[in-house]
Amino acid sequence: MSKLTIIQKLEQFKKILRPSVYDYIPLIFTDFTEFHGDRRFGDDPAIVGGIARLGPSADQRPVTIIAQARGRNIEEFQKTNNAQPQPEGYRKALRLAKQAEKFHRPVICFIDTPGAYPGTGAEERGQGEAIARNLLEFMTLRTPVISVVLGEGGSGGALALGVCDELALLENALYSVISPRGCASILWKDAGREKEAAEQLKITAEDLLAFGVCEHIIPESEGGAQTNVKETAANIAAYLHDALGRFAGRDPASLQETRYAKFRKIGVFLE
């Protein structure tokens, strides 16, 4: 398990350190063809999507990839709006998921966002509705969905790609209903207590595995994913092959039933 503290993990996302989907896709998949646009408004570079083959391997399974794109430099950060998707990004994701369902391709989602973009234009174009629509439609999708949190999984912006049959986190990734800074601002009216909030939220991979929120932790290279991207990518690929094997041949009704049960059991309730 990770030797980093939650504060050290949190600091990773404030710097251009961790690899993004731009690094992982060429190492994990072959024949990637990117698709663009939501067919309603435009294209959102914060979500990269398309079809590919999961390889290299003997079977070379065709899959649909839907990924939130965190920049690796200033230009990419500007292009992807700091990995904060707008409604057209989520609608593009849903379009690709529905296409995958039609052609019986598994969907692989990569989550890496501080949250959905909260700007006025995004709200005017239906940000909340776009996220809610994804939650609804992904829950009943008639094809396997595997989601992997690569870095920061923030709020509903992350959950829109997190309704899946199996959720995995890289060992230094975080997955949270709200950012620690946002939590501190709301709970204590003091954003400076971000680190305290991070400790209280229980948002590490180990915490989430114990709570039943995720099913698997993917090991990173020694010192973090950024120290050896190829090794971490190989670990992700191995997990994806195993996960897709577990869902191969499942009929759609069985997928929907177990997916529903997965989310019904999450949480601790006291009556």
Contacts in CASP RR format, 6 or more apart in sequence:
PFRMAT RR
TARGET T0000
AUTHOR 0000-0000-0000
METHOD contacts of the structure
MODEL  1
MSKLTIIQKLEQFKKILRPSVYDYIPLIFTDFTEFHGDRRFGDDPAIVGG
IARLGPSADQRPVTIIAQARGRNIEEFQKTNNAQPQPEGYRKALRLAKQA
EKFHRPVICFIDTPGAYPGTGAEERGQGEAIARNLLEFMTLRTPVISVVL
GEGGSGGALALGVCDELALLENALYSVISPRGCASILWKDAGREKEAAEQ
LKITAEDLLAFGVCEHIIPESEGGAQTNVKETAANIAAYLHDALGRFAGR
DPASLQETRYAKFRKIGVFLE
1 171 0 8 1.000
1 206 0 8 1.000
1 217 0 8 1.000
2 9 0 8 1.000
2 171 0 8 1.000
2 172 0 8 1.000
2 204 0 8 1.000
2 205 0 8 1.000
2 206 0 8 1.000
2 220 0 8 1.000
3 223 0 8 1.000
4 172 0 8 1.000
4 223 0 8 1.000
4 224 0 8 1.000
6 174 0 8 1.000
6 198 0 8 1.000
6 199 0 8 1.000
6 203 0 8 1.000
6 204 0 8 1.000
7 195 0 8 1.000
7 198 0 8 1.000
7 199 0 8 1.000
9 172 0 8 1.000
9 173 0 8 1.000
9 174 0 8 1.000
9 204 0 8 1.000
10 174 0 8 1.000
10 180 0 8 1.000
10 194 0 8 1.000
10 195 0 8 1.000
10 198 0 8 1.000
12 18 0 8 1.000
12 151 0 8 1.000
12 172 0 8 1.000
13 114 0 8 1.000
13 151 0 8 1.000
13 152 0 8 1.000
13 174 0 8 1.000
16 71 0 8 1.000
16 72 0 8 1.000
16 73 0 8 1.000
16 77 0 8 1.000
17 226 0 8 1.000
18 70 0 8 1.000
18 150 0 8 1.000
18 151 0 8 1.000
18 172 0 8 1.000
18 225 0 8 1.000
18 226 0 8 1.000
19 72 0 8 1.000
19 150 0 8 1.000
19 225 0 8 1.000
19 226 0 8 1.000
19 229 0 8 1.000
19 232 0 8 1.000
19 233 0 8 1.000
20 69 0 8 1.000
20 70 0 8 1.000
20 71 0 8 1.000
20 72 0 8 1.000
20 76 0 8 1.000
20 83 0 8 1.000
20 112 0 8 1.000
20 150 0 8 1.000
21 48 0 8 1.000
21 67 0 8 1.000
21 68 0 8 1.000
21 69 0 8 1.000
21 70 0 8 1.000
21 110 0 8 1.000
21 112 0 8 1.000
21 150 0 8 1.000
22 48 0 8 1.000
22 69 0 8 1.000
22 71 0 8 1.000
22 72 0 8 1.000
22 76 0 8 1.000
23 72 0 8 1.000
23 229 0 8 1.000
23 233 0 8 1.000
24 110 0 8 1.000
24 150 0 8 1.000
24 229 0 8 1.000
24 232 0 8 1.000
24 233 0 8 1.000
24 236 0 8 1.000
25 32 0 8 1.000
25 48 0 8 1.000
25 52 0 8 1.000
25 65 0 8 1.000
25 67 0 8 1.000
26 32 0 8 1.000
27 229 0 8 1.000
27 230 0 8 1.000
27 233 0 8 1.000
27 234 0 8 1.000
27 237 0 8 1.000
28 54 0 8 1.000
28 55 0 8 1.000
28 233 0 8 1.000
28 236 0 8 1.000
28 237 0 8 1.000
28 240 0 8 1.000
29 52 0 8 1.000
29 53 0 8 1.000
29 54 0 8 1.000
29 55 0 8 1.000
29 63 0 8 1.000
29 65 0 8 1.000
30 52 0 8 1.000
30 53 0 8 1.000
30 55 0 8 1.000
30 56 0 8 1.000
30 60 0 8 1.000
31 52 0 8 1.000
31 53 0 8 1.000
32 50 0 8 1.000
32 51 0 8 1.000
32 52 0 8 1.000
32 65 0 8 1.000
33 50 0 8 1.000
33 51 0 8 1.000
33 52 0 8 1.000
34 48 0 8 1.000
34 49 0 8 1.000
34 50 0 8 1.000
35 49 0 8 1.000
35 50 0 8 1.000
35 51 0 8 1.000
35 92 0 8 1.000
35 96 0 8 1.000
36 43 0 8 1.000
36 92 0 8 1.000
37 43 0 8 1.000
37 44 0 8 1.000
37 88 0 8 1.000
37 89 0 8 1.000
37 92 0 8 1.000
37 95 0 8 1.000
38 44 0 8 1.000
38 88 0 8 1.000
38 89 0 8 1.000
38 91 0 8 1.000
38 92 0 8 1.000
38 95 0 8 1.000
39 91 0 8 1.000
39 95 0 8 1.000
40 88 0 8 1.000
40 91 0 8 1.000
41 87 0 8 1.000
41 88 0 8 1.000
41 91 0 8 1.000
41 125 0 8 1.000
42 88 0 8 1.000
43 88 0 8 1.000
43 89 0 8 1.000
43 92 0 8 1.000
44 85 0 8 1.000
44 86 0 8 1.000
44 88 0 8 1.000
44 89 0 8 1.000
44 92 0 8 1.000
45 69 0 8 1.000
45 79 0 8 1.000
45 80 0 8 1.000
45 81 0 8 1.000
46 68 0 8 1.000
46 69 0 8 1.000
46 80 0 8 1.000
46 81 0 8 1.000
46 83 0 8 1.000
46 84 0 8 1.000
46 85 0 8 1.000
46 86 0 8 1.000
46 89 0 8 1.000
46 113 0 8 1.000
46 117 0 8 1.000
47 66 0 8 1.000
47 67 0 8 1.000
47 68 0 8 1.000
47 69 0 8 1.000
47 85 0 8 1.000
47 89 0 8 1.000
47 90 0 8 1.000
47 92 0 8 1.000
47 93 0 8 1.000
48 65 0 8 1.000
48 66 0 8 1.000
48 67 0 8 1.000
48 68 0 8 1.000
48 69 0 8 1.000
49 64 0 8 1.000
49 65 0 8 1.000
49 66 0 8 1.000
49 67 0 8 1.000
49 92 0 8 1.000
49 93 0 8 1.000
49 96 0 8 1.000
50 64 0 8 1.000
50 65 0 8 1.000
50 66 0 8 1.000
50 96 0 8 1.000
51 62 0 8 1.000
51 63 0 8 1.000
51 64 0 8 1.000
51 65 0 8 1.000
51 105 0 8 1.000
52 62 0 8 1.000
52 63 0 8 1.000
52 65 0 8 1.000
53 60 0 8 1.000
53 61 0 8 1.000
53 62 0 8 1.000
53 63 0 8 1.000
54 60 0 8 1.000
54 61 0 8 1.000
54 62 0 8 1.000
54 63 0 8 1.000
54 108 0 8 1.000
54 237 0 8 1.000
54 240 0 8 1.000
54 241 0 8 1.000
54 244 0 8 1.000
55 61 0 8 1.000
55 237 0 8 1.000
57 241 0 8 1.000
61 106 0 8 1.000
61 244 0 8 1.000
62 105 0 8 1.000
63 100 0 8 1.000
63 105 0 8 1.000
63 106 0 8 1.000
63 107 0 8 1.000
63 108 0 8 1.000
63 244 0 8 1.000
64 96 0 8 1.000
64 97 0 8 1.000
64 99 0 8 1.000
64 100 0 8 1.000
64 105 0 8 1.000
64 106 0 8 1.000
64 107 0 8 1.000
64 108 0 8 1.000
65 108 0 8 1.000
65 110 0 8 1.000
66 93 0 8 1.000
66 96 0 8 1.000
66 97 0 8 1.000
66 107 0 8 1.000
66 108 0 8 1.000
66 109 0 8 1.000
66 110 0 8 1.000
66 161 0 8 1.000
67 109 0 8 1.000
67 110 0 8 1.000
67 112 0 8 1.000
68 83 0 8 1.000
68 85 0 8 1.000
68 110 0 8 1.000
68 111 0 8 1.000
68 112 0 8 1.000
68 113 0 8 1.000
68 158 0 8 1.000
68 161 0 8 1.000
69 76 0 8 1.000
69 80 0 8 1.000
69 83 0 8 1.000
69 112 0 8 1.000
70 77 0 8 1.000
70 80 0 8 1.000
70 82 0 8 1.000
70 83 0 8 1.000
70 112 0 8 1.000
70 113 0 8 1.000
70 150 0 8 1.000
70 151 0 8 1.000
70 152 0 8 1.000
71 77 0 8 1.000
71 79 0 8 1.000
71 80 0 8 1.000
71 82 0 8 1.000
71 83 0 8 1.000
81 117 0 8 1.000
82 114 0 8 1.000
83 112 0 8 1.000
83 113 0 8 1.000
83 114 0 8 1.000
83 115 0 8 1.000
83 152 0 8 1.000
84 113 0 8 1.000
84 114 0 8 1.000
84 115 0 8 1.000
84 116 0 8 1.000
84 117 0 8 1.000
84 118 0 8 1.000
85 113 0 8 1.000
85 115 0 8 1.000
85 116 0 8 1.000
85 117 0 8 1.000
85 157 0 8 1.000
85 160 0 8 1.000
86 116 0 8 1.000
86 117 0 8 1.000
86 121 0 8 1.000
86 122 0 8 1.000
86 125 0 8 1.000
86 127 0 8 1.000
87 122 0 8 1.000
87 125 0 8 1.000
87 126 0 8 1.000
87 127 0 8 1.000
87 128 0 8 1.000
87 129 0 8 1.000
87 130 0 8 1.000
88 125 0 8 1.000
88 130 0 8 1.000
89 130 0 8 1.000
90 116 0 8 1.000
90 130 0 8 1.000
90 131 0 8 1.000
90 133 0 8 1.000
90 134 0 8 1.000
90 157 0 8 1.000
90 160 0 8 1.000
91 130 0 8 1.000
91 133 0 8 1.000
93 109 0 8 1.000
93 134 0 8 1.000
93 160 0 8 1.000
93 161 0 8 1.000
94 130 0 8 1.000
94 133 0 8 1.000
94 134 0 8 1.000
94 137 0 8 1.000
94 138 0 8 1.000
96 107 0 8 1.000
97 107 0 8 1.000
97 137 0 8 1.000
97 138 0 8 1.000
97 141 0 8 1.000
97 145 0 8 1.000
98 137 0 8 1.000
98 141 0 8 1.000
100 106 0 8 1.000
100 107 0 8 1.000
100 143 0 8 1.000
101 141 0 8 1.000
101 142 0 8 1.000
101 143 0 8 1.000
104 143 0 8 1.000
105 143 0 8 1.000
106 143 0 8 1.000
106 144 0 8 1.000
106 145 0 8 1.000
106 146 0 8 1.000
106 244 0 8 1.000
106 247 0 8 1.000
107 141 0 8 1.000
107 143 0 8 1.000
107 144 0 8 1.000
107 145 0 8 1.000
107 146 0 8 1.000
108 146 0 8 1.000
108 147 0 8 1.000
108 148 0 8 1.000
108 240 0 8 1.000
109 145 0 8 1.000
109 146 0 8 1.000
109 147 0 8 1.000
109 148 0 8 1.000
109 161 0 8 1.000
109 162 0 8 1.000
109 164 0 8 1.000
110 147 0 8 1.000
110 148 0 8 1.000
110 150 0 8 1.000
110 161 0 8 1.000
111 147 0 8 1.000
111 148 0 8 1.000
111 149 0 8 1.000
111 150 0 8 1.000
111 151 0 8 1.000
111 153 0 8 1.000
111 158 0 8 1.000
111 161 0 8 1.000
111 162 0 8 1.000
111 175 0 8 1.000
112 149 0 8 1.000
112 150 0 8 1.000
112 151 0 8 1.000
112 152 0 8 1.000
112 153 0 8 1.000
113 152 0 8 1.000
113 153 0 8 1.000
113 154 0 8 1.000
113 157 0 8 1.000
113 158 0 8 1.000
114 152 0 8 1.000
114 153 0 8 1.000
114 154 0 8 1.000
114 179 0 8 1.000
115 153 0 8 1.000
115 154 0 8 1.000
115 155 0 8 1.000
115 156 0 8 1.000
115 157 0 8 1.000
115 158 0 8 1.000
115 179 0 8 1.000
116 122 0 8 1.000
116 127 0 8 1.000
116 128 0 8 1.000
116 131 0 8 1.000
116 155 0 8 1.000
116 156 0 8 1.000
116 157 0 8 1.000
116 160 0 8 1.000
117 127 0 8 1.000
118 127 0 8 1.000
119 127 0 8 1.000
130 160 0 8 1.000
131 156 0 8 1.000
131 157 0 8 1.000
131 159 0 8 1.000
131 160 0 8 1.000
134 160 0 8 1.000
134 161 0 8 1.000
134 163 0 8 1.000
135 159 0 8 1.000
135 160 0 8 1.000
135 163 0 8 1.000
138 145 0 8 1.000
138 160 0 8 1.000
138 161 0 8 1.000
138 162 0 8 1.000
138 163 0 8 1.000
138 164 0 8 1.000
139 163 0 8 1.000
139 256 0 8 1.000
139 259 0 8 1.000
139 260 0 8 1.000
139 263 0 8 1.000
140 256 0 8 1.000
141 255 0 8 1.000
142 252 0 8 1.000
142 255 0 8 1.000
142 256 0 8 1.000
143 252 0 8 1.000
143 255 0 8 1.000
144 165 0 8 1.000
144 244 0 8 1.000
144 247 0 8 1.000
144 248 0 8 1.000
144 250 0 8 1.000
144 255 0 8 1.000
145 163 0 8 1.000
145 164 0 8 1.000
145 165 0 8 1.000
145 259 0 8 1.000
146 164 0 8 1.000
146 165 0 8 1.000
146 166 0 8 1.000
146 168 0 8 1.000
146 240 0 8 1.000
146 243 0 8 1.000
146 244 0 8 1.000
146 247 0 8 1.000
147 161 0 8 1.000
147 162 0 8 1.000
147 163 0 8 1.000
147 164 0 8 1.000
147 166 0 8 1.000
147 167 0 8 1.000
147 168 0 8 1.000
148 167 0 8 1.000
148 168 0 8 1.000
148 169 0 8 1.000
148 170 0 8 1.000
148 218 0 8 1.000
148 236 0 8 1.000
148 239 0 8 1.000
148 240 0 8 1.000
149 158 0 8 1.000
149 167 0 8 1.000
149 168 0 8 1.000
149 169 0 8 1.000
149 170 0 8 1.000
149 173 0 8 1.000
149 174 0 8 1.000
149 175 0 8 1.000
149 205 0 8 1.000
149 214 0 8 1.000
150 170 0 8 1.000
150 173 0 8 1.000
150 225 0 8 1.000
151 170 0 8 1.000
151 172 0 8 1.000
151 173 0 8 1.000
151 174 0 8 1.000
152 158 0 8 1.000
152 173 0 8 1.000
152 174 0 8 1.000
153 173 0 8 1.000
153 174 0 8 1.000
153 175 0 8 1.000
153 176 0 8 1.000
154 174 0 8 1.000
154 175 0 8 1.000
154 176 0 8 1.000
154 177 0 8 1.000
154 178 0 8 1.000
154 179 0 8 1.000
155 176 0 8 1.000
155 177 0 8 1.000
155 178 0 8 1.000
155 179 0 8 1.000
156 177 0 8 1.000
158 175 0 8 1.000
163 259 0 8 1.000
163 263 0 8 1.000
164 259 0 8 1.000
165 247 0 8 1.000
165 255 0 8 1.000
165 258 0 8 1.000
165 259 0 8 1.000
165 262 0 8 1.000
166 215 0 8 1.000
166 216 0 8 1.000
166 243 0 8 1.000
166 246 0 8 1.000
166 247 0 8 1.000
167 213 0 8 1.000
167 214 0 8 1.000
167 215 0 8 1.000
167 216 0 8 1.000
168 214 0 8 1.000
168 215 0 8 1.000
168 216 0 8 1.000
168 217 0 8 1.000
168 218 0 8 1.000
168 239 0 8 1.000
168 243 0 8 1.000
169 175 0 8 1.000
169 205 0 8 1.000
169 208 0 8 1.000
169 209 0 8 1.000
169 214 0 8 1.000
169 216 0 8 1.000
169 217 0 8 1.000
169 218 0 8 1.000
170 205 0 8 1.000
170 217 0 8 1.000
170 218 0 8 1.000
170 220 0 8 1.000
170 225 0 8 1.000
170 232 0 8 1.000
170 236 0 8 1.000
171 205 0 8 1.000
171 217 0 8 1.000
171 218 0 8 1.000
171 219 0 8 1.000
171 220 0 8 1.000
172 205 0 8 1.000
172 220 0 8 1.000
172 224 0 8 1.000
172 225 0 8 1.000
173 205 0 8 1.000
174 203 0 8 1.000
174 204 0 8 1.000
174 205 0 8 1.000
175 203 0 8 1.000
175 205 0 8 1.000
175 208 0 8 1.000
175 213 0 8 1.000
175 214 0 8 1.000
176 201 0 8 1.000
176 203 0 8 1.000
177 201 0 8 1.000
178 186 0 8 1.000
178 201 0 8 1.000
180 194 0 8 1.000
180 195 0 8 1.000
180 197 0 8 1.000
180 198 0 8 1.000
180 201 0 8 1.000
180 203 0 8 1.000
181 191 0 8 1.000
181 192 0 8 1.000
181 194 0 8 1.000
181 197 0 8 1.000
182 191 0 8 1.000
182 194 0 8 1.000
182 197 0 8 1.000
183 197 0 8 1.000
183 200 0 8 1.000
183 201 0 8 1.000
184 190 0 8 1.000
184 191 0 8 1.000
184 192 0 8 1.000
184 193 0 8 1.000
184 194 0 8 1.000
184 196 0 8 1.000
184 197 0 8 1.000
185 191 0 8 1.000
187 197 0 8 1.000
188 197 0 8 1.000
202 208 0 8 1.000
202 211 0 8 1.000
205 214 0 8 1.000
205 217 0 8 1.000
206 217 0 8 1.000
208 214 0 8 1.000
209 215 0 8 1.000
209 216 0 8 1.000
209 217 0 8 1.000
211 266 0 8 1.000
211 267 0 8 1.000
211 268 0 8 1.000
212 265 0 8 1.000
212 266 0 8 1.000
212 267 0 8 1.000
213 266 0 8 1.000
213 267 0 8 1.000
216 239 0 8 1.000
216 243 0 8 1.000
218 232 0 8 1.000
218 235 0 8 1.000
218 236 0 8 1.000
218 239 0 8 1.000
219 232 0 8 1.000
219 235 0 8 1.000
220 231 0 8 1.000
220 232 0 8 1.000
220 235 0 8 1.000
221 227 0 8 1.000
221 228 0 8 1.000
221 229 0 8 1.000
221 231 0 8 1.000
221 232 0 8 1.000
222 228 0 8 1.000
224 232 0 8 1.000
225 232 0 8 1.000
247 255 0 8 1.000
END
